[in-house]
Amino acid sequence: MWHTSVKIFITALSVYALSACSPVSVEYTDNKDVYVDTKQYRQEGAFLFVYATLRNDDDDDVNNSVYRVEWYNDDDILLEKTSWRPAQVKGGAAVHVRERSTIPGATKANIVISNDAR
């Protein structure tokens, strides 16, 4: 009986450890008018896919933000970064974004959000 409890505990601990070590980080260059609400990733062969939900909690404001993704390898060496991409997020709404590395070997990503709409 206790073997089952131990297995459940170890499984839960493993899931927590994997979620705590996400290879996707977020960086804000200014305020968080638009922020990353959720982020996910998928490794497909040598390419990394990143999915994120950008959210604007201000019900009365449309925010013209921009974002880009920086792609890194296992040694934390920057492989590439996307150009700034516009993200118009209406008040109280969310925008879903999807990006894929174009250089093989990316295993980590950093989503950079700016509300300056550069």
N, C-alpha and C positions, 0 to 999 in steps of 0.2 A: 504494500500500500504506500509506504513512504517513498518507494522508487518512483511511483507515478508523480508524487508531489515534487520530488527533486527534478524529474525531467521537465515538468511544467515550469518550475523556477528557472532552470537553466535556459529553456527556450525563451522565456520572457526576458531574461537578462541579455541573451544574444540579440533579440530584436531591439531592445533598448540601446545596446552598444552600437548596433549598425545604424540606427536612426540618429544617434548622437554624433556619429562620424561622417556625416553627409559630405560628399565632395563638392557641394554647391554652397557657396557663401554669398553674402549680400553686403554691399558697401553703399552708403549714402553720402553724396558729396555736399548736401545741404540739408534742409529740413525734411521731414518725412510726410509731406502733404500726400504724396503717393508712396506707398510702401509695398514690399513683397509680403503678401499674406501667406501664400503657400509656394513651395518649390519641390520639384521632383526631378529625378534624373533617370536615364537609362543608357547603359553602355551597349552599343550594337556594333559588334566587331571592333574595329579600331577607332570608332567614332562615338563621341559622347553627345547625348541629347539632353537638353534642359527644358523643363516646363515650369512656368511660374505664373502666379496670379498677382497682378498689380491691383491694389485697392485704394480707393479714395473715400475716406469716411466723412468728408465734409459734404453735407447734403446740398449746399447751395453753390458750390464752386465746380467749375470744369477746370481741370488741371492739365496743362500741356507739358508733360514731362518727356524726358528722353531716357533711354537705357542702352547699355551695351553689355556684351558678355566677353570676359577675358578667359582664355582657355590655357590651362597649365598641364604639365605632365607630372609624373610621380615624384620628380625631383624639384617640384615647384618652380620650374622654368616656364616663363611665359612663351607660349607657342604662337598665339595670335589673339587679336581682339576684333570684334565686329565694329562697324561704324556705329555712330550714335543713331538710334532708331526712335522715331516719335511714338509716343503713347499718350493719346488724349483720353483721360479717364474722367468721366462725368461724376459729379457728386453722388455719393452713395452707391457707386457702381464698381465693377471689377473688369479688368481686361486680361485676357489670357495670352501669354506669349510662348513661343516655341522656337528654340534655336538649336543648331547642330554644329559641332566643330567641323571645320573643313580640312584640317590637318590631322592625319592619323596620330594616335598616341595621347590625345587629350584624356585625362582621367579626373580633372578637377575644373571647376568653373567658378568665376566670381561675377555676379550680376551687379553692375554699377548703375545706380539710379540718380538722376539729377532732375530737380524740379525747375531748373533754369531754362530748359528748352533751348539748349545751345544751338 
